[in-house]
Amino acid sequence: MLDTIKSFIETELLSGREIDSGENLLLSGLVDSLGVMRLVAFIEVKFGLKVPAADIKLVNFATLDAIVAYVGARAEQ
């Protein structure tokens, strides 16, 4: 899951720029609100999850680690 999400972010949102798992993607400006929505759509399709609008917040999507933790938790529900 980590590699899949990381690959999507790096290739589709960051034009090939590599990221570290703890790098803040939102506060650094690397990923904007449109990028977050693209990421959410990718997660929903790739992992078969529904991401409620209430869950689209900084704590869940700021870093790669946070995104993976969020997707893992949603997958267990």
N, C-alpha and C positions, 0 to 999 in steps of 0.2 A: 504494500500500500504506500509506504513512504516513497519508494522509487517512482511509482506511478504518478503520485501527486507532484513530487519534485520535478519530474520530467515535464509534466504539463505546464507548471509555473515557469520553468526556465525556457521552454521552447515557445509556448503560446503567449505568455504574458511579458516575458523579459527578453525576447529576441536572442536567446542563447546565453544570456548572462547566468553564471552559476551562483547559487545561494547557499548559505550555511543554514543548518536546521534551526538555529536560534535567532537568525537575522530578522529584524522587524521589517516586514514587507510594507506595512501600511504607513507607519509613522515616518519611515524613510522616504516615502513617496514612490517606491518601486512599483507598487500595485495601487491603482486608484479604485474608485467605487465600481466602475464598469468592469475592471479586472476581477474584482471580488464576485460580481454577478456571473461572469464567465466561469470562474472557478466553482461557484455553487452549482451552476448548470452542469459542469463536467462531473462533479462529485455525484450529483443526482443520477446522471446517466451511467457513469462508470461503475458506481457501487450500488445502484438501485435504491438509493435513500431519498427521502423527502427532507429537505432542509427548510424548517419553518422560518418565516421572516423574522420572528423574535430571536432566532439563534444567530442571525447575521449581525454579529457585533465584534468589536475589537478583540475581546478575549478569546474568541474561537478562531479568528482568521489572521491574527497579527504575524505569526511565525509559522514555519513549516511544522515545527513540533506541535504547536497549538492546533493546527489543521488536522494533523494525523491523529492526535488525541481526541479531537472532536468527532472525526469520522469513525474512529474505533468505538467510541462511546455510543454513537447513533446506531452503528451496526449491531450492537449488543441489545438494543431495545426491541 
